[in-house]
């Protein structure tokens, strides 16, 4: 019996615009999206060697003949994570357009996204699709969104979405549907000055993920305009203050980890003092606990 495609598995397990609890694509020691997440944040991704580039060109040429099955077999034989190949792959396509049938290559991308049971082949499909203009094709955009609801593919879906005219809105819709690495990646690729709705959500919910809030602390603080909120004379809503509290706490925790946090801004001490000023008089136990912790880091 043929394996079910990953897309069909994801589609069958969507409930209330998100995947059902406990649904996983990977069945190894990595959580969905973790391998790519770790590579993105903790490893230097080097350019593939000449032999690998030649193999990628051969895959693209084979797909251009319409022999999708053989092209996929050749790609799987390369045996490297797609995240490490995506830049070289796209450069190869751009540099060899005279040897490529664009329509058949586009068909190959969609065939992989919809029909493949292999994780890396779905990522290959999304990586190829990224070079095409699908901004006016709502059906294809819907495919990208659905496959991205799995944290394993969210990053590759976001790579596509960031080129769309409604990039922030599309990424935001996806980010609300995921809680793992997909949320971290999506927040990172939101624009630097998103809508007020997105800014509010970042502080109320965006910091809360199933991996570690440390990964998104800097993005959330800067994109939400948290510094300006702390510096204003307005009394902050407790949910907003709680979100800022979590980003400040996460950055303090991340100082012993290889994660870039608010200290990267150069005024982390000022931020901590502004945060404590805004916490004066609060009775929220969660905020109070974080405030006491932050105060101890200043005194220490």
N, C-alpha and C positions, 0 to 999 in steps of 0.2 A: 504494500500500500504506500502510495506517495505521501511524503511528509506534507503537513499543512503549511501554508506560507505563514511567515511571521505576521504579515499584515492581517491575514484572516484571523489569527489568534488574538491579536490586539483588538481588532474590530469586535470580535465576539465577547470580549471581556471589558468593554467600556460601559460604565454605568454612571449616570449623572455627570457626564462630561469628564470622567476620569477613569483610570483603570481600577478594577476591583481590588480590594485589599488582598495582599498576598500573591497577586499574579506576578510571575517573573518570566523573563525571556532567557536569562542565563541560568545554567544549572551546574555552575562550578563554584569556586570559592569567592568569586567576585559578585557583589551586588550589581544590579543593572546599572550601567553607566560608570561603575567605579574604576575599571581599568583605564578608560579614556580620561576620566577625571583626574586620576593620579598622574597620568602622563602629562596632562595639561598644566597641572599646578606644581608638580614636583620633579619633572624630568625635562631635560633639553631634547627636543625632537630634532634629530639631525636629518640632513638631506639624504635621500636614498642613493646608493652607489650606481655606477653606470650599468651594471648588469640588471639591477632591479628596474631602472628606467627603461631599458630595452624590453624587458618583460612586460612593463606597463604599456608601452607602445604597441607591442604585439597583441595584447588584450584588446586595446582600442581598435586596432585594424581588423581583428577577427570579428568584433562586435559590429563593425561597419559593413561586414559582408552579410550580416543577418544570422550568423551562426552563434547565437547567444549561448547555447549550451557549452560549446567548446570554449568560448571566451570566458565563461564563468569557471570552467575547469582550469584554464590557464591562470586565472586570477587567484584562485584558491591555492594553486601550487606555489605562488610567491610567498605565501605563509607569513605575512606581516600585517600588523594592525593597520586598518585603513587610515586611521588618524595620522599615522606617520608617512602616509603616501599621498594624501589629498592634494597638497600643494604641487608636488611633482606631477601628479596625474593631470591636474588641470592645466599646468604649463605645457605638458606634452600635447594635450588636445588643442590648445591655442596655437602651438608652434607647428602642428602638422595637419592643419585644416584641409590642405590640398589632398591628403591621403585618407580623409575621413568622410563617411556618408553621415551628415548631421542628422538626417531624419531617422536612420536606422540606429544611430547611437542614442538618440532621444528615446526611441522605442525600447532600447535595451535598458535604459535607466528606469523607465516606468515598469518594465517587465520584472526587474529586480525588486523594486520597491513593493510591488503588488504580489509578486508570485514566488519570491525566493524564501526558502526555509533556513537560509544561512545568514547569520548575523553580519559577517563582513561583506557579503554580497549586497545586502540591503543598504549598508553604509556606502558601498561603491555606487549603487544606484543614486543615492542622495547626493553624493559627491559629483557625479556627472550632471545630474539635474541642475545643480547650482549654477552651471555656466549658461543655462538657457533662461530666456526671459519668459516667465510664466505668470507675470503680474496680472494679466487679464484672464487667466484660466482658473476660475474658482474651483473647478473639480480637482485639478492637480494640486492646488493650494490646500484643499481639504485633505488630500492624501498625505501631504507633508505634515499637516497638523495631527492627523490620526496616528501616524507612525511615531510621531514625536511624543505622544502621550506615554510611551515607554521611555524611562530614563536612559535606557541603552541607546536610544536614537535621538534624544532631544537635542543634543549638541549639533548633530548633522542637520536636523530640521531647522534649527535656529540659524545655521550658516546660510540656508536658503532664504529664510524669512527676512534676514537683515537687508536683503536686496529689494524687497517689495516696497511699494509706495506706502503701504500701511504697516511698515515693519514693527513699530512699537506696539501697535494694537494687536498684531498677530502674535508677537512674542509674549506679550502680556497674557493673552488668552491661554497660551500654552503653559506659561509659568504657573498660572493658577491651577492647572490640571495635574501638576507633578509636585512631588515633595522631596525628591532625592537630588541626584546630580543634575537632573534636568532643570530644576529650579535654580540651582547655583549658576549653571551656564546661561540660562535665559536672562537672569538678572544682570549678569556681566555684559550681555550684548544689547541691553536696553540703551537708548540714547542717554546722553549725559544730562539732559534736561527734559524728562518725560512729562506727561500731562499731570495735572494736580491729582487726578484719580489714582494714577500709578504711584505717585509720590506717597500718597496717603496709605495705599496698600503695602508698599515696601516697608513702612514703619509698623503698620498694624499686624502684618502677616508674613511679609517677605523674608524676614530674618529666621522664621521658624521652618527649618528643613530637617530631613531625616539623616543628614550626614553630620555636619558641624556648622553652626552659624558663623564660625570664624572665617569660612571661605567667602562669605558674602558681605561681611561687616563693612569693609571699605566702600564697596559698590553701593550698598544701601545708604550709608551715611552721606556720601557725596551726591548721589542721584536724587535723594529725597529732599535735599536742602536742609538737612538736620542742623547744620551749623547756624544757618540763618534763623531757624526756629528757636534754638537755644539762646541766641543772641537777642531775640526780640523781647519786648516787655510783656507779651501776651502769656497768659497762663495756658500751659499745654494740656491738651486732653490726655487723661491717664493712659489710654491705649497708645497714643503717639509717644508719650514719655517712656512707656515701657519698651517700645521698639527701639528708641534711641538708647535706652539703658542696656538693652541686649547687645547692640552693636558696640558700645563702649566696653562692656564686659568681655565680649568676644575678642576684641582687639587686645585687651589686657592679657587674656588667656593665650592669645596667639603669639605673644612676644617671645615665647620659648619654642615656637614652631616655625617652620619655613613657609609662612603665609604672610603676605603683605597686608598690613592692617592700617588703622588710622594714624599710627606713628609716622607713616609715609608722608602725611600731610605737613609734618613739621611743627604742628601746634597741638599735639596730643595733650599736653599738660593743661593748656588753656581750655581745651574741649572738656576735659575731666572736671575742671573747676566750674565751667559754665553748666555742665550737667548737674553737679552737686547743688548749685544755686537754684536750679529749676526743681530740684527734689525737696527743697525746704518746705516743710509742712505736710508733705505727702504721707498718707497712712496706708498706702498700698503695700502689703508685706513683700511682694516680689520686687517692687522698685526699691523699697527701703533696704532690702537685703543687698541688692546690687550697689546701691549708693554707699552703704557701709563698707562694702568690699573695695569700691573705687577710692573712698576716702582713706582706707588703710594703705593703698598703694602710693598715695601722695605723702602721707605721714611717714611711711617707711622709707 
